[in-house]
Amino acid sequence: MAQSVQTTDETYDVRLYEPRDREDLLALWDDVLGKEPGAWFDWKFRDNPYLDEVPICVTEYDGEVVGARPSFPLPLRVGDDSLLALVQEGAMVHADHRRRGLFTRMVEHLYDHYADREPAASIGFPNDRVVSALRNLDSRLSLSGGVVDRLPIYYRVQDPAAMTGDGDRPGWLARLAGPAVRPYLAVRDATAPGADDVTIENRPGVPAATLASLAGEHAPAAAHAARDERFYRWRFAHPRFEYATYVARRDGRPVAAVVAGRERDATPPVVHVSEALPPTGERPDALSALLGELVADSADAALVAAAGPRLPDRVLLAHGFLPDTRAPLSAVTTPDNFVARPLTSDDVATWNRDGVRLSNRDGWTLSFCERELG
């Protein structure tokens, strides 16, 4: 149902997305962000299997979509319970309609719509500017009572010129670090631990059943994507990436796996460690062996990136990955934020599921498997 919003002498209708909005919304996306999402939009929003409606809040003016607050459903597992969340993405408002309170109205409308129904959680990975805007909303909508924390990303920098920053820092950093990078990574590759008792196979695509089986072993209590076969089939149909899977087998049985996601048409080339299993970082020797294979096959990439606790710090550091929250990378990167709060009218202070306190950062364990969806 549309909610009419009066600002000065102009009336805007704030409502949920309808199929007739698709072309207008894609045009707005292209106008505001400089890209028309096409197949990616259909995969993430229209064909998402977890909610019958498309949870995008749109603002309509004079029959045209001039604003949108996109979000998409993501199934979570918390302890032995399940939870459906909405992953919030950046709002878009046409340049002719900004500074009229439409961002606040769209956030408010989405929270009102889901106040007493599933999805029950709101999560996202906003930049600092958006975090500040969300904190300044009224107390019912503010992030001040939810989780706001950094989500470190670890980079194996194979071409320092690919890192970005302010002013001319990338240029001098590349000139300074460039000659040392290859020797440093070669030493890391030669000394990184492996696993002599496993065999490694790699294949294009993603074996959903194998990954779902590994994901069920040692699953953490903290909130994370519900990694069953249905999820993996949808998740790794992401049209912006090509995926390959590395599986470590011991006596023929899968014991660990990593998924490499290569971003299509990225310049310079970028590869993500899009998934790592088992989910609690168990079997670090096998994970290290798999990561070694992945980086060897990614020698042409300027950056190889990983996020979250599924690969232990010591394994990442052993393979030359460095976090963007500490020097030297903190000088040329801006770390991601992770935010979470109830989407329903649940009290933030007592927000929990199956005994897991979701109002605490320790109640969440996310990686590129979730982050890459944004």
C-alpha positions, -999 to +999 in steps of 0.1 A: +000+000+000+014+034-009+021+059+017+017+095+005+045+118+018+040+156+015+071+177+013+066+214+006+041+215-024+050+182-039+036+148-032+056+115-033+042+080-030+064+057-009+056+021-013+070-014-020+083-024-054+058-037-080+068-055-113+058-025-133+086-005-117+114-026-131+124-004-161+121+028-142+142+014-114+169+002-137+170+036-153+173+052-119+201+028-110+220+038-142+214+075-136+225+075-100+252+049-099+263+048-135+254+012-142+223-006-153+222-039-133+201-060-157+206-098-151+221-091-117+189-073-106+168-102-116+190-128-099+192-109-066+158-094-063+131-108-087+143-145-086+154-146-050+137-178-036+132-166+000+104-141-002+073-138-024+075-100-026+105-079-037+115-059-006+126-028-024+110+005-011+104+029-040+094+066-041+072+076-070+066+111-082+042+120-110+041+084-122+080+079-122+103+061-098+126+088-084+140+070-053+147+035-041+159+018-010+169-017-022+171-048+000+170-085-005+162-115+017+189-137+031+182-169+052+203-171+084+210-199+108+214-190+145+222-219+168+195-245+159+170-218+148+165-200+116+160-163+109+152-144+077+170-111+073+169-083+048+203-071+035+200-034+030+217-017+001+225+019-006+195+042-012+192+060-046+174+093-051+173+112-084+193+144-083+161+166-088+145+151-056+173+151-030+173+168+004+135+163+008+136+136+034+129+107+010+157+085+024+142+087+059+107+081+046+118+049+027+136+035+057+106+042+079+082+026+054+102-006+052+104-009+090+067-002+093+059-029+067+079-056+085+072-045+121+051-076+128+062-101+101+092-119+086+119-109+077+128-101+113+164-087+110+180-059+090+217-062+082+240-043+058+275-033+049+273+005+045+301+030+042+308+055+070+286+082+055+255+060+054+262+047+090+262+084+101+229+090+083+213+059+099+225+069+133+208+103+129+174+089+123+148+090+150+153+066+180+129+039+165+150+036+134+184+046+146+214+022+144+226+035+178+210+005+195+221-021+170+254-036+160+279-014+142+314-028+137+341-032+111+342-062+088+379-066+080+389-077+045+422-094+040+440-086+007+468-105-009+482-075-029+499-089-060+499-055-078+501-025-054+489-002-081+455-017-077+450-003-042+432+030-040+434+059-016+435+096-012+456+120-033+487+105-049+493+079-022+485+049-045+512+061-069+541+064-044+529+033-026+531+013-058+565+026-066+578+019-031+562-015-026+561-029-062+596-043-064+593-061-030+559-077-035+568-106-057+598-117-036+577-113-004+548-134-018+572-160-031+587-165+004+552-168+018+541-193-008+572-214-002+568-215+036+530-216+040+518-249+057+501-275+036+485-310+043+504-341+030+475-364+038+449-348+015+443-347-022+430-316-038+406-314-067+394-283-085+365-278-108+345-250-124+313-241-107+301-251-072+291-286-060+261-275-038+256-309-021+293-312-012+294-277+002+262-281+021+275-313+037+307-295+048+288-265+061+268-287+084+300-298+102+311-277+132+285-251+124+289-220+146+261-208+169+265-172+158+243-159+130+254-168+095+239-177+061+219-209+062+242-229+039+220-257+025+218-269-011+191-245-021+211-216-008+243-226-026+224-231-059+210-196-057+240-179-041+266-191-067+244-182-097+257-146-091+261-133-126+289-109-119+313-137-109+328-169-123+333-195-096+356-225-092+357-249-062+387-265-046+379-296-024+404-313-001+397-350+003+411-374+030+407-411+022+382-400-005+360-380+019+357-342+016+372-325+046+375-289+035+367-266+005+372-231-008+354-213-036+372-188-058+351-160-073+366-142-102+348-109-109+338-108-146+354-080-167+371-065-136+401-043-145+425-050-129+415-087-123+402-094-088+396-128-071+376-134-039+378-163-015+340-165-018+335-194+006+357-215+030+346-246+048+342-261+074+326-230+088+346-226+121+381-227+106+386-263+117+412-283+097+435-253+091+461-275+074+437-285+047+424-249+043+459-237+040+466-263+012+435-252-006+443-215-003+477-223-017+461-238-048+437-209-052+464-182-051+486-202-075+458-203-100+452-165-094+487-153-103+472-129-129+450-112-104+460-078-089+442-086-057+430-118-039+406-109-011+391-128+018+368-118+047+355-132+080+367-158+104+362-189+083+399-188+073+420-184+105+442-153+107+473-174+108+464-191+075+457-159+057+489-142+070+509-173+060+498-168+024+506-131+023+471-117+031+470-085+052+439-069+069+426-035+057+421-024+093+459-022+100+489-006+084+500-006+057+466-012+040+447+010+063+465+040+047+449+033+013+416+015+020+384+022+039+372-009+058+337-021+054+311-017+082+287-044+093+254-033+108+225-052+122+193-045+142+158-060+144+136-051+114+106-059+135+094-041+166+116-064+189+136-046+216+172-041+205+185-045+240+171-080+244+174-091+208+184-128+206+176-160+189+181-195+204+201-180+232+224-160+209+225-123+217+222-107+183+227-072+197+264-081+202+290-083+175+300-118+187+265-130+177+274-128+141+300-146+119+299-135+083+323-138+054+325-131+016+298-157+012+274-131+026+293-099+018+298-106-019+260-106-023+259-068-018 
